[in-house]
């Protein structure tokens, strides 16, 4: 992608002496983890996407291991890059040194970050860009941390899977932002489920029923084009976020796939928007209810909602022939169990595990797993938007749905109407 006029900005050492190049001394304050040598060679890291999660991921990465250095950062918008850099400096300067880094803005910022002398790239731009960014990073031979979800449509998922295969051939590590797969209580309880602690699983429920205060709408400002307004308010446009069933609820859906050791075969669902009906909320739904059918006929109910002043529940619940399980919390029934061991910070641990794999030359690749969980969420959204039953075979092999705009330029980009089941068709 080419830069747009007035948006590309390349900083030099003189312009930004205090930038987001941060040495990872913070890990020492947290206590050294076994195998993460303090004298390891510096891990040079590039950040793509300087929003809240991107800066959070950079800080987690720095804290996770010794000798981690942010050497390049990039964002589409210059103001976002500057504010993100300032947040990074403010949160880290208490226990870290600062060095030099390169800063880039514009649609091609990701290319310039990847082309910098980095070993590892953090891909934290809105999900609609993830397939393009991952492809570029893997082709350039970079290890990757990428936030969830990893695509917004079946075409994007196929690209992710192609990149995953290429990463294996190149012996590159890829870790996704599904931090529960690096969280001790989840690892312990799901291992026990797989060993038969609750017997044969017969049903389950996964929830992200909550508020949307974490995702305040970004109101359009004078002078913003359609493209700029939508990207700045990305949570509320399906081509950028995938809708909240994909962007947020993918965490719980990922747990369902993990517990079931499979993806669903089919789904049907419903949803709509009752509370968030203004133009500032784009065209996405504010609630979904989806039933996923897994192999052997096991049905998992998925519920997600983003409404103010309503009951909240975030978690998972599975029923088996010998008991029940709430992953990360407890097992009840014949084999009662609660995790009592160490509960490390999973947001840091996912980066620690990634960096350890790179330094040990033993790659780990989570791209296929998160691609399947993301596609499971997309499948649910498609079922709710159209009112049709959607099969895995269709979304994986036949769907031609591609939500990407024709061109990445600051200009006109009409907002699609809110999906109407029975009228919107599967594509």
C-alpha positions in Angstrom: 0.0 0.0 0.0 1.2 3.5 -0.7 1.2 6.3 1.7 -1.4 9.0 1.4 -0.4 12.7 1.0 0.4 14.3 4.3 0.2 11.1 6.3 3.6 9.6 5.8 6.2 10.7 8.3 9.6 9.2 9.0 11.4 10.3 12.1 15.1 10.4 12.5 17.4 10.0 15.5 17.6 13.8 16.0 13.9 14.3 15.8 13.0 11.7 18.4 15.8 11.1 20.9 13.3 9.9 23.5 11.2 7.5 21.5 9.7 4.1 22.1 13.0 2.3 21.9 12.9 0.8 25.3 15.4 -1.7 26.8 13.6 -4.5 28.7 15.2 -4.0 32.1 11.6 -4.2 33.5 11.8 -8.0 33.3 14.5 -8.0 36.0 12.2 -6.1 38.4 9.6 -8.9 37.8 12.1 -11.7 38.6 14.0 -13.8 36.1 12.1 -16.7 34.7 14.0 -20.0 34.2 15.6 -20.3 30.8 15.4 -16.6 30.0 19.1 -15.6 30.3 19.8 -12.1 31.4 22.8 -12.0 29.0 20.8 -13.0 26.0 21.4 -11.0 22.8 19.0 -8.1 22.4 15.7 -8.9 20.8 14.9 -6.1 18.4 11.1 -5.5 18.2 9.0 -3.5 15.8 5.4 -2.4 16.7 2.7 -1.9 14.1 -0.3 -0.1 15.5 0.1 2.3 18.4 -3.4 2.2 19.9 -4.3 1.1 23.4 -3.7 -2.6 22.7 -0.6 -2.0 20.6 1.1 0.0 23.3 -0.1 -2.5 25.9 1.4 -5.4 23.9 4.7 -3.5 23.6 4.9 -3.0 27.3 4.0 -6.6 28.0 6.7 -7.7 25.5 9.4 -5.5 27.2 8.5 -6.7 30.7 8.3 -10.4 29.7 12.0 -11.0 29.1 15.5 -9.4 29.5 17.1 -7.4 26.7 14.0 -6.6 24.6 14.4 -3.4 22.6 11.7 -1.6 20.6 13.6 -0.3 17.6 10.7 0.7 15.2 7.1 1.8 15.6 4.5 2.6 13.1 0.9 3.7 12.8 -1.4 5.0 10.1 -1.9 8.3 11.9 0.9 10.6 13.2 -1.1 11.8 16.2 -1.8 8.2 17.2 1.9 7.4 16.9 2.9 10.4 19.0 0.3 9.7 21.8 1.1 6.0 21.8 4.9 6.7 22.1 4.2 9.1 25.0 2.2 6.5 26.8 4.9 3.9 26.3 7.5 6.3 27.7 5.4 7.3 30.6 4.7 3.8 31.7 8.2 2.4 31.2 10.6 5.1 32.3 10.4 4.2 36.0 12.6 1.1 35.4 13.8 1.2 31.8 16.5 3.0 29.7 15.7 4.7 26.4 17.4 4.4 23.1 16.9 5.3 19.5 14.1 4.1 17.3 12.5 4.7 13.9 8.9 6.0 13.6 6.7 5.7 10.6 3.2 6.8 9.6 1.0 6.2 6.7 -0.7 3.1 5.1 2.8 1.7 4.3 4.1 2.2 7.9 3.9 -1.6 8.4 6.2 -2.2 5.5 8.8 0.2 6.9 8.7 -1.3 10.4 9.1 -4.8 8.9 11.9 -3.6 6.7 13.8 -2.2 9.7 16.4 -4.3 11.4 13.9 -6.1 13.7 13.7 -9.7 14.7 10.2 -9.7 15.9 7.1 -7.7 14.8 4.1 -6.9 17.0 1.0 -6.7 14.7 -1.6 -4.7 16.6 -3.4 -2.6 13.9 -7.2 -3.2 13.5 -8.0 -6.8 12.6 -9.0 -6.0 9.0 -5.3 -5.3 8.2 -4.0 -8.5 9.9 -3.8 -10.8 6.9 -1.9 -8.3 4.8 0.5 -7.4 7.6 1.2 -11.0 8.6 1.9 -12.0 5.0 4.4 -9.2 4.7 6.1 -10.1 8.0 6.4 -13.8 7.3 7.7 -13.2 3.7 10.3 -10.9 5.2 11.4 -13.7 7.6 10.2 -12.0 10.8 8.9 -13.7 13.9 5.5 -12.4 14.9 3.2 -11.6 17.8 -0.3 -10.7 16.4 -3.3 -9.6 18.3 -6.6 -11.4 18.0 -8.7 -11.7 15.9 -6.6 -12.3 12.9 -9.1 -11.6 10.1 -12.7 -10.4 9.5 -13.8 -12.7 6.6 -13.1 -16.1 5.1 -10.8 -14.7 2.4 -8.6 -13.2 5.1 -8.5 -16.4 7.1 -7.2 -18.3 4.1 -4.4 -15.8 3.8 -3.6 -16.3 7.4 -3.4 -20.1 6.9 -1.1 -19.6 3.9 1.2 -17.4 6.0 1.1 -20.0 8.8 2.3 -22.7 6.4 5.1 -20.4 5.1 6.1 -19.6 8.7 6.6 -23.3 9.4 8.7 -23.7 6.3 10.9 -20.7 7.4 11.0 -21.9 11.0 9.4 -18.7 12.3 7.5 -18.3 15.6 4.0 -16.8 15.6 2.1 -16.2 18.9 -1.4 -14.8 19.0 -3.0 -12.6 21.6 -5.2 -15.4 23.0 -3.5 -15.0 26.4 -5.6 -17.7 28.1 -3.6 -20.3 26.3 -0.6 -19.1 28.3 -2.5 -18.7 31.6 -1.7 -21.3 34.3 -5.2 -22.0 35.6 -6.6 -22.4 32.0 -3.7 -24.7 31.1 -4.2 -26.8 34.2 -8.0 -27.2 34.0 -8.2 -27.8 30.3 -5.5 -30.4 30.5 -7.6 -32.2 33.2 -10.7 -31.9 30.9 -8.8 -33.5 28.1 -7.7 -36.3 30.5 -11.3 -37.0 31.3 -12.0 -35.1 34.5 -15.6 -34.3 33.6 -16.1 -37.4 31.4 -17.5 -37.1 27.9 -18.5 -33.5 27.1 -22.2 -33.2 26.3 -22.7 -29.4 26.1 -21.2 -26.0 26.8 -21.7 -22.3 27.0 -19.3 -19.4 26.3 -20.0 -15.8 27.2 -18.9 -12.3 26.7 -21.9 -10.4 28.0 -20.8 -7.0 29.1 -20.7 -3.3 28.6 -19.1 -1.3 25.8 -17.4 1.4 27.9 -14.0 0.0 26.9 -14.9 0.9 23.3 -16.1 4.5 23.3 -17.2 5.6 19.8 -14.8 8.0 18.1 -16.9 10.8 16.8 -16.2 12.0 13.3 -14.3 15.3 13.0 -14.4 18.0 10.3 -12.0 17.2 7.5 -12.0 13.5 8.0 -12.7 11.4 5.0 -15.0 8.3 5.2 -11.9 6.1 5.3 -10.2 8.0 8.1 -13.4 8.3 10.2 -14.0 4.5 10.0 -10.5 3.5 10.8 -10.4 5.9 13.8 -13.7 4.4 15.0 -12.7 0.9 13.8 -14.6 -1.2 16.4 -17.9 -0.3 14.8 -17.2 -1.4 11.2 -17.3 -5.0 10.2 -14.5 -4.7 7.6 -12.2 -3.5 10.4 -13.3 -5.3 13.5 -15.4 -8.3 12.3 -18.1 -7.1 14.7 -17.7 -7.6 18.4 -18.5 -11.4 18.2 -15.2 -11.6 16.3 -13.2 -8.8 17.9 -13.9 -9.6 21.5 -15.9 -12.8 21.9 -13.3 -14.7 20.0 -11.5 -15.2 23.3 -14.3 -17.4 24.7 -14.9 -19.1 21.3 -11.3 -20.0 21.3 -11.7 -21.7 24.6 -14.6 -23.7 23.2 -12.4 -24.9 20.3 -9.6 -25.7 22.7 -11.8 -27.7 25.1 -13.4 -29.5 22.2 -10.1 -30.0 20.4 -11.9 -29.2 17.2 -13.8 -26.5 15.3 -17.6 -26.7 14.9 -19.2 -28.2 11.8 -22.1 -25.8 11.6 -23.7 -22.8 13.3 -26.9 -20.9 13.3 -27.6 -17.7 15.2 -29.4 -14.4 15.7 -28.6 -10.9 16.8 -29.3 -7.3 16.2 -28.8 -3.8 17.6 -31.2 -2.4 20.2 -29.1 0.1 22.2 -26.3 1.2 19.9 -28.4 2.6 17.0 -26.7 5.9 16.3 -24.4 6.6 13.3 -21.4 6.8 15.7 -21.8 3.0 16.2 -21.4 2.2 12.5 -23.4 -0.7 11.3 -22.5 -3.6 13.7 -24.8 -5.5 16.0 -24.8 -5.1 19.8 -25.8 -8.7 20.7 -25.5 -12.2 19.3 -26.7 -15.6 20.3 -25.2 -18.5 18.3 -25.4 -22.3 18.6 -22.3 -24.1 17.3 -22.5 -27.9 16.6 -19.2 -29.7 17.1 -18.4 -33.3 16.0 -20.4 -36.0 17.7 -23.4 -33.6 17.9 -22.1 -31.6 20.9 -23.7 -28.2 20.9 -22.0 -25.1 22.4 -24.1 -22.0 23.0 -22.3 -18.6 22.4 -23.7 -15.4 23.9 -22.2 -12.0 23.6 -23.6 -8.5 24.2 -22.3 -5.0 24.5 -25.0 -2.9 26.2 -24.8 -0.4 29.0 -26.4 -1.0 32.4 -27.0 -4.7 31.9 -26.0 -7.9 33.6 -22.5 -9.1 32.8 -20.9 -12.5 32.5 -17.6 -13.4 30.9 -16.4 -17.0 30.9 -17.0 -20.5 29.9 -19.0 -23.5 31.2 -18.9 -27.1 30.0 -21.0 -30.1 31.1 -19.7 -33.6 31.0 -20.9 -37.1 32.0 -18.9 -36.9 35.3 -19.2 -33.2 36.2 -18.8 -29.6 35.0 -16.0 -27.3 34.4 -15.4 -23.6 34.3 -11.9 -23.3 32.6 -9.6 -21.2 34.7 -11.7 -21.6 37.8 -12.9 -25.0 38.9 -14.1 -28.5 38.1 -17.1 -29.9 40.0 -18.5 -33.4 40.2 -16.6 -36.7 40.7 -13.2 -35.1 40.2 -13.4 -31.7 42.0 -10.5 -29.4 41.4 -9.4 -25.8 41.9 -6.1 -24.5 40.6 -3.8 -23.4 43.5 -0.5 -22.9 41.8 1.3 -19.9 40.4 -0.9 -17.6 38.3 1.5 -15.6 36.2 0.5 -12.6 34.1 -0.7 -14.2 30.8 -0.3 -11.0 28.8 3.4 -11.1 29.6 3.8 -14.8 29.5 2.6 -15.1 25.9 5.5 -12.8 24.9 8.0 -14.6 27.2 7.1 -17.9 25.6 7.4 -16.4 22.1 10.8 -14.8 22.9 12.1 -18.0 24.6 11.1 -20.0 21.5 13.0 -17.6 19.2 16.1 -17.6 21.4 16.1 -21.4 21.7 15.6 -21.9 18.0 12.4 -24.0 18.7 9.6 -22.2 16.8 6.0 -22.2 18.0 3.2 -21.4 15.6 -0.3 -20.5 16.9 -1.5 -19.0 13.6 -3.6 -22.0 12.5 -5.2 -22.3 15.9 -6.2 -18.6 16.1 -7.3 -18.7 12.5 -9.7 -21.5 13.2 -11.1 -19.7 16.3 -11.5 -16.5 14.4 -13.2 -18.3 11.5 -15.6 -19.9 14.1 -16.5 -16.4 15.3 -16.9 -15.2 11.7 -19.1 -18.2 11.0 -21.4 -17.1 13.9 -21.6 -13.6 12.6 -22.5 -14.7 9.1 -25.2 -16.9 10.5 -26.7 -14.1 12.5 -26.4 -11.5 9.7 -28.1 -13.7 7.1 -30.4 -15.9 9.3 -29.0 -19.0 7.6 -27.3 -22.1 8.9 -23.6 -21.8 8.0 -21.3 -24.8 7.7 -17.5 -25.0 8.2 -17.1 -26.5 4.8 -18.8 -23.4 3.3 -16.8 -20.8 5.1 -13.5 -22.6 4.8 -13.7 -23.7 1.1 -16.5 -21.9 -0.7 -17.2 -18.4 0.7 -15.9 -15.5 -1.3 -16.7 -12.9 1.3 -13.9 -10.3 1.3 -14.7 -7.1 3.2 -11.5 -5.2 2.3 -12.0 -1.9 0.5 -11.0 -1.7 -3.1 -8.1 0.7 -2.3 -6.5 2.0 0.9 -6.7 5.7 0.3 -8.2 8.5 2.3 -11.5 9.1 0.5 -15.1 8.1 0.1 -16.1 4.7 1.6 -19.9 4.3 2.0 -21.1 2.5 5.2 -23.0 -0.7 4.5 -26.5 -0.9 5.9 -27.1 -2.9 9.1 -27.5 -6.5 8.2 -31.1 -7.9 8.0 -31.5 -11.6 8.4 -33.4 -13.1 5.5 -32.4 -10.3 3.2 -28.6 -10.4 3.5 -27.3 -13.4 1.6 -24.4 -15.7 2.3 -21.4 -14.9 0.1 
